[in-house]
Amino acid sequence: MKRVVVRREDKILSLAIGDRNVKELNVYDADSDVTPFTIGAIYIGKIANIVKNLNAAFVNIGVTGENSEPAHCFLPLDDLNPTAAAPNYAPIFIKRNNPNTICPGDELLVQILREPIKTKPASLTTHLAFDGRYAVILPVSDALSISKKITDVAWKARMKGVLEPLTGGRVGIILRTNAYEANESEVEEEIRRLTALCRSTIEGAPYRTVFSCLYKPCPLWLSDLRDIRSRGDYPEIETDVADLYEQMKTSLVGDYHFPEDKLRLESENSLISIYNVERLLEDLLRKRVWLNSGAYLVIESTEALTVIDVNTGKAINKKDMRSHIYAINREAATEAARQIRLRNLSGIILIDFINMPDREDKDELMKYLKSLLEEDPTQTTLVGISKLDLVEITRQKVRKPLHETFRRRSDES
């Protein structure tokens, strides 16, 4: 599989290409260094008001909206409480009017958890984290944990012994799945670097003014490349933009020892043209998606949910309807899972497959769809089939869907 990174107007596009097909498309703001809602950025926020019936506070981080009014961000009040994993946790206040309760006017450190989506404001957390490829450093914690996806018990026990001296009792460490395949010295090097960054950020916070941005992570497109789970997954990362190539070379090769021969700068031809990116975007902004069988999907996004409707279209076979319908639904499941990732659909997703009376066929289709959704790097859950025979899926909301990022050019079917 190949990763292709291109710039299109004010966006950076990152495509995962395999088997002559685009498997994944991520879109980022090219000027993310000046975007206030960068995921992972840490601010000194000020409590604007508290809404008890939402059990939440709205926090001003110094950003104004289109009407020049402060763009208040959403902070659940439960976020301020200790958790089972961090029983001694407490948020970091810079200014507090009442030590016993949170009040408007309080100033505290907050981190962008989710960018604004549709009419929903950006979400914040007070559980600060400094992310790296191999580890996450937690400033208000002394916890030490290792990804549950790593099942090597002996390796976990050995690494805990290595990491305990690095916490110093002042920071928590979460070891990510990527650490298992990494050189131990690389993991330690990153943890020391992130720990120093974490401490300097927190210790310097009391000397900064309200609304200051204390920390902004590397561009999201670059951190996503950094977090590729296995270097062998992408034999080549290719771009035709010289400054993006230099950033990748500095970060991936310089900081994370990514093999330089896997980075390639195309200087003669446009990768947007080579991989027909414009046509791809046009197709992804249309409602109708044709399948090879002649059937098609209709994808409609609303404020509350997304509906994917499967239609037989030109796919007609009167000889063996049961196997024919199952084949169409299986093809539709493959394409629906692909479209969900490419369009970055999130929240509640309903798929209306062609009706299959046979229970065995339904179970087999659900098993197949579940296996497809498990390949999605974004948390996606197959809930099941409702009484109306609608397949229910939920997908974590992190970034804007494609149809919000790009203005829909055509609604033609």
KEKE-3310 file (N, C-alpha, C; in steps of 0.2 Angstrom, whole numbers, plus 5000, padded with zeros to 4 digits):
npx = (5004:5002:5006:5000:5003:4997:4995:4980:4974:4969:4970:4977:4979:4979:4981:4978:4983:4980:4980:4976:4967:4959:4960:4959:4955:4961:4958:4966:4968:4979:4985:4986:4994:4990:4977:4965:4958:4966:4967:4973:4980:4984:4977:4976:4961:4946:4932:4917:4903:4891:4882:4870:4860:4865:4876:4889:4902:4905:4919:4930:4943:4949:4946:4937:4921:4911:4903:4910:4909:4914:4920:4914:4919:4915:4915:4913:4907:4910:4922:4931:4933:4941:4947:4945:4957:4965:4965:4970:4968:4967:4961:4971:4972:4974:4969:4957:4941:4933:4938:4931:4922:4918:4918:4911:4923:4934:4951:4959:4969:4966:4963:4961:4950:4941:4937:4926:4911:4899:4885:4890:4900:4918:4926:4933:4945:4952:4961:4976:4987:5002:5006:5015:5024:5026:5022:5012:5012:5007:5003:4997:4997:5003:5002:5006:5004:5001:4997:4982:4982:4994:4999:5010:5015:5028:5035:5029:5030:5044:5046:5039:5047:5058:5052:5047:5057:5058:5046:5047:5039:5031:5025:5013:5013:5008:5010:5010:5003:5012:5025:5029:5035:5046:5063:5070:5078:5074:5061:5063:5070:5060:5051:5058:5060:5047:5043:5051:5046:5033:5034:5040:5030:5019:5025:5028:5016:5009:5014:5010:4997:4979:4970:4982:4990:4998:5004:5005:5003:5012:5008:4992:4992:5004:5007:4998:5004:5015:5010:5008:5004:5013:5028:5031:5018:5017:5025:5030:5030:5024:5025:5022:5025:5037:5040:5032:5038:5050:5047:5042:5053:5061:5054:5049:5060:5071:5067:5060:5067:5062:5064:5073:5073:5060:5053:5048:5050:5041:5045:5042:5029:5012:5004:4991:4985:4990:4984:4971:4964:4955:4943:4940:4936:4925:4917:4915:4908:4895:4878:4875:4882:4889:4889:4899:4890:4879:4870:4867:4872:4864:4868:4865:4867:4862:4858:4857:4860:4867:4861:4862:4857:4853:4851:4844:4845:4852:4855:4849:4842:4833:4834:4840:4836:4839:4853:4857:4853:4859:4873:4873:4871:4882:4892:4888:4890:4904:4907:4901:4907:4919:4916:4912:4924:4931:4923:4923:4912:4902:4896:4879:4875:4865:4861:4852:4850:4846:4831:4832:4825:4830:4837:4850:4857:4857:4865:4877:4880:4881:4892:4902:4902:4905:4918:4924:4922:4930:4943:4944:4953:4947:4937:4924:4908:4898:4882:4870:4855:4840:4822:4816:4824:4835:4852:4862:4875:4889:4900:4915:4916:4927:4934:4928:4916:4918:4909:4907:4919:4923:4914:4899:4899:4891:4875:4870:4863)
npy = (4994:5011:5028:5044:5061:5076:5094:5103:5118:5126:5115:5100:5084:5067:5051:5034:5021:5006:4990:4996:5005:5018:5018:5025:5042:5057:5074:5089:5106:5116:5127:5124:5128:5140:5138:5139:5128:5117:5100:5093:5105:5116:5127:5142:5143:5152:5151:5154:5152:5141:5128:5120:5110:5104:5099:5104:5116:5131:5136:5150:5152:5162:5164:5170:5170:5170:5181:5189:5187:5179:5162:5150:5135:5117:5109:5095:5094:5083:5079:5085:5078:5065:5049:5031:5026:5037:5041:5052:5063:5080:5095:5108:5123:5140:5152:5154:5157:5151:5139:5127:5125:5125:5140:5154:5164:5157:5152:5140:5126:5119:5107:5105:5093:5089:5096:5110:5104:5105:5112:5111:5115:5116:5103:5101:5095:5093:5084:5083:5079:5073:5068:5056:5045:5033:5034:5042:5056:5061:5075:5077:5065:5049:5038:5022:5014:5001:4998:4989:4981:4975:4960:4952:4946:4945:4955:4966:4966:4968:4981:4989:4989:4996:5009:5014:5021:5033:5040:5047:5050:5061:5062:5054:5039:5032:5018:5016:5005:5005:5005:4992:4986:4994:5000:4999:5010:5020:5022:5026:5038:5046:5047:5054:5066:5070:5071:5082:5092:5092:5096:5108:5116:5115:5120:5133:5139:5147:5159:5165:5174:5174:5164:5161:5151:5137:5126:5118:5104:5095:5097:5090:5081:5077:5071:5060:5052:5049:5041:5029:5012:5001:5002:4994:4994:5004:5005:5015:5033:5046:5062:5077:5090:5101:5107:5100:5088:5091:5093:5080:5073:5079:5077:5063:5055:5062:5063:5051:5041:5035:5025:5033:5030:5027:5038:5049:5061:5068:5076:5080:5077:5080:5073:5074:5074:5061:5052:5055:5064:5074:5069:5059:5066:5073:5062:5057:5067:5066:5059:5047:5031:5020:5002:4988:4978:4984:4988:5001:5013:5025:5039:5049:5063:5070:5082:5074:5061:5048:5041:5026:5019:5004:4999:4989:4993:4992:4979:4964:4948:4934:4921:4915:4922:4923:4920:4930:4942:4942:4943:4955:4963:4960:4965:4979:4981:4980:4992:5002:5002:5006:5019:5025:5027:5035:5046:5051:5049:5050:5048:5042:5030:5023:5008:5003:4988:4978:4968:4953:4938:4926:4921:4916:4921:4935:4935:4930:4941:4952:4947:4948:4962:4967:4963:4971:4984:4983:4986:4999:5013:5023:5023:5012:5005:4991:4990:4983:4975:4983:4983:4987:4982:4989:4992:4996:5008:5015:5028:5036:5053:5064:5072:5084:5079:5074:5081:5092:5098:5101:5111:5105:5100:5095:5088:5079:5063)
npz = (5000:4996:5002:4997:4997:4994:4989:4988:4983:4998:5005:5012:5006:5010:5004:5005:4995:4987:4979:4967:4970:4980:4997:5008:5013:5019:5024:5027:5034:5026:5031:5045:5055:5060:5063:5076:5082:5082:5084:5099:5103:5117:5128:5139:5145:5148:5159:5153:5155:5165:5161:5169:5166:5156:5161:5159:5155:5146:5138:5134:5123:5118:5104:5091:5083:5067:5069:5076:5090:5105:5102:5110:5118:5122:5137:5146:5163:5170:5166:5174:5185:5195:5189:5187:5182:5185:5200:5208:5201:5196:5188:5180:5187:5183:5188:5201:5207:5217:5228:5230:5220:5202:5193:5183:5175:5180:5176:5167:5162:5146:5133:5115:5110:5100:5084:5079:5073:5061:5068:5081:5094:5097:5106:5123:5134:5151:5154:5150:5137:5129:5114:5106:5094:5099:5113:5125:5135:5151:5160:5173:5182:5188:5182:5174:5160:5147:5130:5127:5116:5114:5117:5122:5137:5144:5137:5141:5155:5156:5150:5158:5169:5163:5160:5172:5180:5172:5173:5185:5195:5192:5180:5170:5159:5144:5135:5118:5104:5094:5100:5102:5091:5090:5091:5107:5112:5104:5109:5122:5120:5114:5124:5134:5127:5126:5139:5144:5136:5141:5154:5154:5147:5157:5168:5164:5162:5172:5171:5159:5149:5150:5138:5130:5119:5124:5119:5103:5093:5081:5063:5059:5048:5047:5059:5058:5048:5055:5064:5058:5059:5056:5049:5038:5032:5023:5009:5002:5004:4995:4988:4979:4983:4988:5000:5009:5008:5014:5027:5030:5029:5039:5051:5051:5046:5053:5067:5070:5064:5052:5037:5025:5012:5009:5007:4994:4982:4970:4956:4943:4938:4941:4955:4958:4946:4941:4950:4948:4957:4957:4951:4959:4971:4966:4964:4977:4982:4977:4978:4974:4971:4960:4958:4953:4949:4944:4953:4965:4977:4988:4996:5010:5020:5035:5048:5060:5057:5045:5031:5021:5007:4998:4982:4969:4956:4940:4941:4938:4940:4937:4940:4952:4965:4978:4980:4972:4977:4989:4985:4979:4991:4998:4990:4991:5004:5005:4998:5005:5017:5013:5007:5019:5026:5016:5015:5027:5036:5051:5068:5069:5058:5046:5037:5023:5018:5004:5006:5014:5017:5023:5037:5039:5029:5032:5044:5040:5031:5041:5048:5039:5036:5048:5049:5039:5045:5056:5051:5050:5055:5063:5077:5075:5076:5074:5077:5076:5069:5066:5071:5060:5050:5047:5046:5060:5063:5072:5072:5077:5081:5075:5065:5053:5041:5024:5015:5022:5022:5009:4998:4992:4975:4966:4966:4958:4953)
capx = (5000:5006:5003:5001:5002:4997:4991:4975:4972:4971:4970:4982:4976:4983:4978:4981:4982:4981:4976:4974:4960:4960:4957:4957:4957:4961:4959:4968:4969:4986:4987:4984:4998:4986:4970:4964:4955:4970:4967:4979:4982:4983:4976:4973:4954:4942:4925:4912:4896:4890:4875:4869:4856:4870:4882:4894:4904:4907:4925:4932:4950:4951:4944:4930:4917:4910:4900:4915:4908:4919:4918:4914:4920:4911:4919:4909:4910:4913:4929:4935:4933:4946:4944:4948:4964:4969:4961:4972:4968:4964:4963:4976:4969:4978:4965:4951:4937:4931:4942:4927:4917:4920:4914:4913:4929:4940:4955:4962:4972:4962:4966:4956:4949:4937:4936:4919:4907:4892:4883:4892:4907:4924:4926:4939:4947:4957:4965:4981:4991:5007:5006:5021:5023:5027:5020:5008:5014:5001:5006:4994:4996:5009:5000:5010:5000:5003:4991:4979:4983:5000:4998:5016:5016:5034:5038:5025:5034:5051:5045:5037:5053:5062:5048:5046:5062:5057:5040:5050:5033:5029:5021:5011:5016:5004:5014:5006:5004:5018:5031:5030:5039:5051:5069:5069:5081:5069:5055:5065:5072:5054:5048:5062:5059:5040:5042:5054:5041:5027:5036:5041:5024:5015:5028:5028:5009:5007:5017:5007:4991:4973:4969:4988:4991:5004:5007:5002:5006:5014:5002:4989:4993:5011:5006:4995:5009:5020:5007:5006:5006:5019:5032:5030:5012:5017:5032:5032:5026:5025:5022:5025:5026:5044:5040:5029:5043:5056:5044:5042:5060:5064:5050:5048:5067:5075:5064:5057:5071:5059:5068:5073:5072:5053:5050:5049:5047:5039:5046:5040:5022:5007:5001:4984:4983:4992:4979:4964:4961:4949:4938:4938:4932:4918:4913:4914:4903:4889:4874:4874:4888:4887:4893:4901:4885:4874:4867:4870:4871:4862:4871:4862:4869:4858:4861:4857:4863:4868:4858:4865:4852:4855:4846:4846:4847:4852:4857:4843:4843:4827:4835:4841:4835:4842:4860:4858:4852:4865:4879:4872:4871:4889:4896:4886:4893:4911:4908:4898:4913:4925:4913:4911:4930:4933:4919:4924:4906:4903:4890:4874:4875:4860:4862:4846:4851:4840:4828:4834:4821:4834:4841:4857:4861:4858:4870:4883:4882:4883:4899:4906:4902:4909:4926:4926:4922:4936:4949:4944:4957:4943:4933:4918:4904:4892:4877:4866:4849:4834:4816:4814:4829:4840:4859:4865:4883:4891:4907:4917:4916:4934:4935:4923:4915:4921:4905:4907:4926:4922:4907:4896:4899:4885:4870:4867:4863)
capy = (5000:5018:5034:5049:5067:5082:5100:5106:5124:5127:5109:5094:5077:5061:5046:5027:5018:4999:4986:5001:5008:5022:5015:5030:5049:5062:5080:5094:5112:5117:5132:5122:5131:5146:5136:5139:5122:5111:5094:5093:5111:5117:5134:5144:5145:5155:5148:5159:5151:5134:5126:5114:5105:5100:5096:5106:5122:5133:5139:5154:5151:5168:5163:5173:5167:5174:5187:5193:5185:5173:5155:5146:5128:5113:5106:5092:5095:5076:5079:5088:5073:5059:5043:5025:5026:5042:5043:5058:5068:5087:5099:5113:5130:5146:5157:5151:5161:5147:5132:5121:5124:5129:5146:5158:5168:5153:5151:5133:5123:5114:5104:5103:5086:5088:5102:5111:5100:5107:5118:5109:5119:5112:5100:5102:5091:5095:5078:5085:5073:5075:5062:5054:5039:5027:5035:5048:5058:5064:5079:5077:5058:5045:5031:5019:5008:4999:4997:4982:4977:4972:4954:4949:4948:4946:4961:4971:4966:4971:4988:4993:4990:5001:5015:5017:5027:5038:5044:5052:5051:5067:5062:5047:5037:5027:5016:5014:4999:5006:5004:4985:4985:4999:4999:5002:5016:5025:5023:5030:5044:5050:5048:5059:5072:5073:5073:5088:5097:5092:5099:5116:5119:5116:5125:5140:5141:5152:5166:5167:5177:5170:5163:5159:5144:5135:5120:5116:5099:5095:5097:5084:5077:5074:5066:5054:5048:5047:5036:5023:5007:4997:5005:4990:4994:5008:5004:5022:5039:5050:5069:5082:5096:5101:5109:5094:5083:5092:5092:5073:5071:5081:5074:5056:5052:5064:5062:5044:5036:5032:5024:5039:5028:5026:5044:5050:5068:5068:5083:5081:5076:5081:5067:5075:5071:5054:5048:5057:5066:5078:5065:5055:5071:5074:5056:5057:5072:5064:5055:5040:5027:5014:4996:4985:4974:4988:4991:5007:5016:5032:5041:5055:5065:5075:5084:5069:5054:5047:5035:5023:5015:5000:4998:4984:4997:4988:4972:4960:4941:4931:4914:4913:4928:4923:4921:4936:4948:4941:4945:4963:4966:4959:4970:4985:4981:4982:4999:5006:5003:5011:5026:5028:5030:5040:5052:5052:5049:5049:5048:5037:5028:5017:5005:4999:4983:4974:4963:4945:4934:4921:4923:4914:4926:4941:4934:4930:4948:4955:4945:4951:4969:4969:4962:4977:4990:4983:4988:5006:5016:5027:5018:5011:4999:4988:4989:4977:4976:4986:4979:4989:4979:4994:4990:5002:5008:5021:5030:5041:5060:5067:5078:5086:5074:5077:5085:5099:5101:5104:5112:5100:5103:5092:5083:5074:5056)
capz = (5000:4996:5004:4993:5000:4989:4991:4983:4986:5005:5009:5011:5005:5011:5001:5005:4989:4987:4974:4962:4973:4985:5003:5013:5011:5024:5022:5032:5032:5024:5036:5052:5061:5062:5065:5083:5084:5080:5089:5103:5106:5124:5129:5145:5144:5154:5160:5151:5159:5166:5160:5174:5163:5151:5165:5155:5155:5140:5139:5129:5122:5114:5097:5089:5077:5061:5071:5081:5097:5107:5100:5116:5117:5126:5142:5151:5170:5173:5164:5179:5191:5195:5186:5190:5180:5188:5206:5211:5196:5197:5183:5182:5187:5184:5192:5203:5211:5223:5228:5231:5214:5196:5192:5178:5176:5182:5171:5168:5155:5142:5127:5110:5109:5094:5081:5078:5068:5060:5073:5087:5096:5098:5113:5126:5140:5155:5154:5145:5134:5124:5110:5101:5090:5104:5120:5127:5142:5155:5166:5180:5183:5189:5180:5169:5156:5140:5126:5128:5110:5115:5121:5125:5144:5146:5135:5145:5161:5155:5148:5164:5173:5160:5160:5179:5182:5167:5176:5190:5200:5190:5174:5168:5153:5141:5129:5112:5101:5089:5103:5102:5085:5089:5095:5114:5113:5101:5114:5128:5117:5113:5131:5137:5124:5127:5146:5145:5133:5145:5160:5152:5146:5163:5173:5161:5161:5177:5169:5153:5150:5148:5131:5127:5117:5127:5115:5097:5091:5074:5059:5059:5042:5048:5065:5056:5045:5060:5068:5054:5064:5055:5043:5032:5029:5017:5006:5000:5005:4989:4987:4974:4986:4990:5007:5013:5008:5019:5033:5032:5030:5046:5057:5051:5046:5058:5074:5071:5060:5046:5032:5020:5005:5008:5005:4987:4980:4962:4954:4936:4936:4946:4958:4958:4939:4941:4954:4947:4963:4956:4949:4966:4975:4963:4965:4984:4984:4974:4983:4971:4970:4956:4959:4947:4947:4941:4958:4967:4984:4989:5003:5012:5027:5038:5054:5065:5055:5038:5028:5015:5004:4993:4977:4964:4949:4933:4943:4938:4939:4939:4941:4959:4968:4985:4980:4968:4982:4994:4981:4979:4997:5000:4986:4994:5011:5004:4995:5010:5022:5009:5007:5026:5027:5012:5016:5034:5039:5058:5072:5068:5051:5045:5030:5022:5013:5000:5011:5014:5022:5026:5043:5038:5024:5036:5049:5036:5029:5046:5050:5034:5037:5054:5048:5035:5049:5060:5047:5050:5060:5067:5081:5072:5080:5071:5083:5074:5064:5070:5069:5053:5046:5046:5050:5063:5064:5075:5071:5082:5077:5076:5061:5048:5035:5017:5012:5025:5021:5002:4996:4987:4969:4962:4969:4953:4954)
cpx = (5004:5002:5005:4999:5002:4993:4986:4972:4974:4970:4976:4978:4981:4979:4982:4979:4984:4977:4973:4967:4962:4956:4955:4959:4956:4962:4961:4969:4977:4989:4985:4988:4995:4979:4969:4962:4959:4969:4973:4982:4980:4983:4975:4966:4951:4935:4921:4905:4896:4883:4873:4865:4860:4875:4888:4896:4906:4913:4927:4940:4953:4950:4937:4927:4916:4907:4904:4914:4913:4916:4919:4915:4917:4916:4914:4912:4912:4920:4934:4937:4939:4943:4947:4955:4968:4965:4963:4972:4965:4966:4968:4973:4974:4975:4959:4948:4935:4934:4937:4922:4920:4915:4916:4919:4935:4944:4959:4965:4967:4965:4960:4956:4945:4936:4929:4917:4900:4891:4886:4899:4912:4923:4933:4939:4952:4962:4971:4985:4996:5008:5013:5019:5022:5023:5016:5010:5008:5004:5003:4992:5003:5007:5005:5006:5003:4997:4989:4980:4989:4999:5004:5017:5023:5037:5035:5029:5040:5051:5043:5043:5058:5058:5047:5051:5061:5051:5043:5044:5030:5024:5019:5013:5011:5009:5009:5008:5011:5025:5033:5035:5045:5057:5068:5072:5077:5063:5057:5067:5066:5051:5052:5060:5052:5039:5045:5049:5035:5028:5037:5035:5020:5018:5028:5021:5007:5009:5015:5000:4985:4973:4976:4988:4998:5008:5002:5006:5008:5008:4999:4991:5000:5011:5003:4999:5014:5017:5005:5009:5012:5022:5031:5023:5012:5024:5035:5027:5028:5022:5026:5026:5033:5044:5037:5034:5048:5053:5044:5049:5063:5060:5051:5055:5071:5073:5063:5061:5067:5063:5068:5071:5064:5049:5052:5046:5047:5040:5044:5033:5018:5004:4993:4981:4984:4986:4972:4960:4955:4943:4935:4934:4925:4914:4910:4909:4896:4885:4874:4881:4886:4892:4894:4895:4879:4869:4870:4868:4868:4864:4868:4864:4864:4861:4861:4860:4864:4865:4861:4860:4854:4850:4849:4848:4846:4854:4851:4845:4837:4828:4836:4842:4839:4849:4862:4858:4858:4871:4879:4874:4879:4893:4894:4889:4901:4912:4906:4904:4918:4922:4913:4918:4932:4930:4920:4917:4906:4896:4885:4874:4870:4861:4855:4848:4845:4838:4830:4830:4825:4838:4849:4861:4862:4864:4877:4885:4884:4890:4904:4907:4906:4917:4928:4927:4928:4942:4949:4948:4953:4938:4926:4914:4898:4887:4872:4860:4843:4828:4814:4819:4834:4847:4861:4872:4884:4898:4910:4918:4923:4935:4928:4922:4917:4916:4904:4914:4926:4915:4904:4895:4893:4881:4867:4868:4866)
cpy = (5006:5023:5040:5056:5073:5088:5102:5112:5125:5121:5104:5088:5072:5055:5039:5023:5011:4995:4991:5004:5012:5019:5020:5037:5053:5069:5085:5101:5113:5122:5130:5125:5137:5144:5135:5132:5116:5106:5093:5099:5113:5125:5135:5147:5148:5153:5154:5158:5143:5133:5119:5108:5101:5097:5098:5114:5125:5138:5144:5153:5157:5168:5167:5170:5172:5181:5191:5191:5179:5166:5151:5138:5124:5109:5102:5093:5088:5075:5081:5083:5068:5053:5037:5024:5031:5045:5049:5064:5074:5091:5105:5120:5135:5151:5154:5155:5158:5141:5126:5120:5128:5135:5150:5163:5164:5152:5144:5131:5118:5112:5103:5096:5085:5095:5103:5107:5102:5113:5116:5112:5114:5109:5100:5096:5094:5090:5079:5079:5076:5069:5062:5048:5033:5028:5041:5050:5062:5068:5078:5069:5055:5038:5028:5013:5007:4997:4990:4978:4974:4966:4950:4951:4949:4952:4967:4972:4970:4978:4992:4994:4996:5008:5018:5022:5033:5043:5049:5053:5058:5067:5054:5045:5031:5025:5013:5008:4999:5004:4997:4983:4989:4997:5003:5008:5022:5027:5028:5037:5049:5052:5054:5066:5075:5075:5080:5094:5098:5097:5107:5119:5120:5121:5132:5143:5147:5159:5168:5170:5172:5170:5161:5152:5142:5129:5119:5110:5100:5095:5090:5079:5073:5069:5060:5049:5046:5041:5029:5017:5003:5000:5000:4990:4999:5008:5011:5027:5044:5057:5072:5089:5097:5102:5104:5089:5084:5092:5085:5071:5073:5078:5066:5052:5055:5062:5054:5039:5032:5031:5030:5036:5026:5032:5046:5057:5067:5075:5085:5081:5078:5075:5068:5072:5064:5050:5050:5059:5070:5074:5061:5060:5072:5068:5055:5062:5071:5059:5048:5037:5021:5008:4993:4980:4977:4991:4997:5009:5023:5034:5048:5057:5070:5077:5079:5063:5054:5041:5032:5018:5011:4998:4993:4988:4992:4980:4967:4953:4937:4924:4912:4919:4928:4924:4928:4942:4948:4944:4953:4966:4965:4964:4977:4986:4983:4989:5004:5007:5007:5018:5029:5031:5035:5047:5055:5053:5047:5049:5042:5036:5022:5015:5001:4995:4981:4969:4956:4942:4929:4923:4921:4919:4933:4940:4934:4937:4952:4954:4948:4959:4971:4968:4968:4983:4989:4985:4996:5009:5020:5022:5018:5004:4997:4986:4983:4979:4978:4981:4981:4986:4984:4992:4997:5002:5015:5022:5036:5048:5063:5073:5079:5080:5078:5082:5092:5102:5104:5105:5107:5103:5101:5087:5079:5067:5052)
cpz = (5000:4999:5000:4996:4995:4992:4986:4986:4993:5009:5007:5011:5006:5009:5003:4999:4989:4982:4969:4964:4979:4991:5008:5011:5017:5022:5028:5029:5031:5029:5043:5057:5063:5064:5072:5086:5082:5086:5093:5106:5113:5125:5137:5144:5150:5153:5158:5155:5160:5165:5164:5170:5158:5155:5162:5157:5148:5141:5133:5129:5118:5107:5096:5083:5072:5063:5076:5088:5098:5105:5107:5115:5123:5131:5147:5158:5173:5171:5169:5185:5190:5191:5189:5188:5183:5194:5209:5206:5198:5191:5185:5181:5187:5188:5194:5208:5218:5223:5228:5225:5208:5195:5186:5179:5178:5176:5172:5161:5152:5135:5122:5109:5103:5091:5080:5072:5067:5065:5080:5088:5097:5105:5116:5132:5144:5157:5149:5143:5129:5120:5106:5097:5094:5110:5120:5134:5145:5161:5172:5181:5184:5186:5174:5166:5149:5136:5126:5121:5110:5120:5124:5132:5146:5143:5139:5152:5161:5154:5154:5169:5170:5160:5167:5181:5177:5169:5181:5195:5198:5184:5173:5161:5150:5135:5124:5109:5097:5093:5103:5097:5085:5093:5102:5115:5110:5106:5119:5126:5117:5120:5135:5134:5126:5134:5147:5142:5138:5151:5159:5151:5152:5168:5171:5161:5166:5175:5162:5154:5148:5140:5127:5125:5119:5123:5109:5094:5083:5069:5059:5054:5043:5054:5063:5052:5050:5064:5064:5058:5063:5049:5037:5029:5023:5014:5004:5002:4999:4990:4981:4976:4990:4998:5012:5013:5013:5026:5035:5033:5037:5052:5056:5051:5052:5065:5075:5067:5055:5041:5026:5013:5004:5007:4998:4985:4972:4960:4947:4934:4942:4949:4958:4951:4939:4944:4953:4953:4962:4955:4955:4970:4972:4964:4972:4986:4981:4979:4980:4969:4966:4958:4953:4944:4943:4947:4960:4974:4984:4996:5004:5019:5029:5045:5060:5063:5048:5036:5022:5013:4998:4988:4971:4957:4943:4935:4943:4936:4942:4941:4948:4963:4975:4985:4976:4973:4987:4991:4981:4986:5000:4996:4989:5001:5010:5002:5001:5015:5019:5009:5014:5028:5023:5013:5023:5038:5047:5061:5070:5060:5050:5037:5029:5016:5009:5005:5009:5019:5026:5031:5042:5034:5028:5041:5045:5033:5035:5049:5045:5035:5043:5053:5044:5040:5054:5057:5048:5056:5065:5071:5078:5075:5076:5077:5082:5069:5068:5068:5062:5048:5043:5050:5053:5065:5068:5074:5074:5078:5080:5072:5056:5043:5029:5014:5015:5023:5014:5001:4991:4980:4965:4966:4964:4954:4949)
residu = (MET:LYS:ARG:VAL:VAL:VAL:ARG:ARG:GLU:ASP:LYS:ILE:LEU:SER:LEU:ALA:ILE:GLY:ASP:ARG:ASN:VAL:LYS:GLU:LEU:ASN:VAL:TYR:ASP:ALA:ASP:SER:ASP:VAL:THR:PRO:PHE:THR:ILE:GLY:ALA:ILE:TYR:ILE:GLY:LYS:ILE:ALA:ASN:ILE:VAL:LYS:ASN:LEU:ASN:ALA:ALA:PHE:VAL:ASN:ILE:GLY:VAL:THR:GLY:GLU:ASN:SER:GLU:PRO:ALA:HIS:CYS:PHE:LEU:PRO:LEU:ASP:ASP:LEU:ASN:PRO:THR:ALA:ALA:ALA:PRO:ASN:TYR:ALA:PRO:ILE:PHE:ILE:LYS:ARG:ASN:ASN:PRO:ASN:THR:ILE:CYS:PRO:GLY:ASP:GLU:LEU:LEU:VAL:GLN:ILE:LEU:ARG:GLU:PRO:ILE:LYS:THR:LYS:PRO:ALA:SER:LEU:THR:THR:HIS:LEU:ALA:PHE:ASP:GLY:ARG:TYR:ALA:VAL:ILE:LEU:PRO:VAL:SER:ASP:ALA:LEU:SER:ILE:SER:LYS:LYS:ILE:THR:ASP:VAL:ALA:TRP:LYS:ALA:ARG:MET:LYS:GLY:VAL:LEU:GLU:PRO:LEU:THR:GLY:GLY:ARG:VAL:GLY:ILE:ILE:LEU:ARG:THR:ASN:ALA:TYR:GLU:ALA:ASN:GLU:SER:GLU:VAL:GLU:GLU:GLU:ILE:ARG:ARG:LEU:THR:ALA:LEU:CYS:ARG:SER:THR:ILE:GLU:GLY:ALA:PRO:TYR:ARG:THR:VAL:PHE:SER:CYS:LEU:TYR:LYS:PRO:CYS:PRO:LEU:TRP:LEU:SER:ASP:LEU:ARG:ASP:ILE:ARG:SER:ARG:GLY:ASP:TYR:PRO:GLU:ILE:GLU:THR:ASP:VAL:ALA:ASP:LEU:TYR:GLU:GLN:MET:LYS:THR:SER:LEU:VAL:GLY:ASP:TYR:HIS:PHE:PRO:GLU:ASP:LYS:LEU:ARG:LEU:GLU:SER:GLU:ASN:SER:LEU:ILE:SER:ILE:TYR:ASN:VAL:GLU:ARG:LEU:LEU:GLU:ASP:LEU:LEU:ARG:LYS:ARG:VAL:TRP:LEU:ASN:SER:GLY:ALA:TYR:LEU:VAL:ILE:GLU:SER:THR:GLU:ALA:LEU:THR:VAL:ILE:ASP:VAL:ASN:THR:GLY:LYS:ALA:ILE:ASN:LYS:LYS:ASP:MET:ARG:SER:HIS:ILE:TYR:ALA:ILE:ASN:ARG:GLU:ALA:ALA:THR:GLU:ALA:ALA:ARG:GLN:ILE:ARG:LEU:ARG:ASN:LEU:SER:GLY:ILE:ILE:LEU:ILE:ASP:PHE:ILE:ASN:MET:PRO:ASP:ARG:GLU:ASP:LYS:ASP:GLU:LEU:MET:LYS:TYR:LEU:LYS:SER:LEU:LEU:GLU:GLU:ASP:PRO:THR:GLN:THR:THR:LEU:VAL:GLY:ILE:SER:LYS:LEU:ASP:LEU:VAL:GLU:ILE:THR:ARG:GLN:LYS:VAL:ARG:LYS:PRO:LEU:HIS:GLU:THR:PHE:ARG:ARG:ARG:SER:ASP:GLU:SER)
# end
